[in-house]
């Protein structure tokens, strides 16, 4: 079954990406996680995302497009990346999610992927 691992990161995590003192450890943890996913054969796809302030949110209201700079919600955590994995069941997906670096300071959401539309 295919699952999405949604890595939710805190502002502290986003800061660690570019902090000269913290970035080596930050990026090393992600490199190790991605390598483990690839080597196990469960990873279908994955991508990290730019920080929330680079987002643009679109809504259609009454046929009119509304554009907002930044993320839709003002939250303490933001989507930092997503991985699609193919595993036997939810328990295995949760084991991979628990290994995700975002689980340490942020959170990780595991969600089944809908089957492809015909």
N, C-alpha and C positions, 0 to 999 in steps of 0.2 A: 504494500500500500504506500502511496505517496503522501508525505507530510511536509508542511512548511515549518521551518524553524525561524521565528521572527525575533531577532535580537534587539531588545529595547535597551538603549544606553542612556545613562545620566549625563548631565552637563559635565561632570567630572571626567567621564570617559571621553567625551568629545575633546575636552581640554588636553587629555593625555595624548591624543593623537599627534599634537604639534608641540608639546612641551619637551624640550631637549632632554630633560632628566627622566621623564616618564615614558616617552614614546618608544624607546627600544623594548622595554618590557611589554608595553601595550601591544605593539605590532608583533612581537615574538609569540605572544599568547594566541593571537589570531592565526599566525602562520602555522603554528603547531596544530590548532584545531582544524583548519582547512586541510592540512596534510593528512591528518587522521581520517577525515571524511573521505578524501580522495583514495587513500590507500585501502580503506575498507571496502570501497566500491559502492557505498550507499549514496554518494553525492551525485545529484543530477545537475544542479546549477546552484550558483550562489553569487551574491554581489553585496559589497558594502555600499553604504550611501553617504553622500556628502552631509554636512551638518544641517539641522533643522532650519536654520536661517536662510539656507539656499532654496528652500521649498517654495512652491507656488501652489495655492489651493484654488480649485475651480468649483463653482456651484452654478447650477442653472435654476433661477427663480423666476417664475412667470415668463419663461422663454428668454430671459435676459441672462447673459453670462456675467457672473460676479467673480472677480479675481482678487485674491488676497495674497500678499507676500507672506511667506513663512508658513508654518504648519497650521492646520485647522484648529487643533486643540492646544491650549496652554497647559502643558503637563510637566511633570518632573522627569519623565523619561520619553524618549523619542525613538522611532524606528531607525536603527543604525545599520541594519543589513538583513538579508533574507537568504535562506538556504532551502533548496528543495531536495529531499532525501527519499529514497525508496527503501523501506524496511518492512519487516513482517507484520508489525503491530504497533499500537500506541506505546506499549511498554518500552520497546526498543527505541522509538522516536524520543521518548522522554529521557532515556539514558544518554542519547546524543545531545539533547538539549541541556542536560545537566553538565555536560563537558564544555559547553559554549562559554567563552570568556565573559559574555554579557551577564551570565547568571551570577557573577561575583558582586558587581556593583549595581547592575540594572535588573532586568528580568528577561526571561525567554518564554515566548508563547509558542506552543505547538498546536498546529491546526491541520486537520486532514484536508487534502487538496481535492476539489471537485473533479470528477471524471471529465475527460475532454468532451466537448459538445460535438454531436454528429454533424 
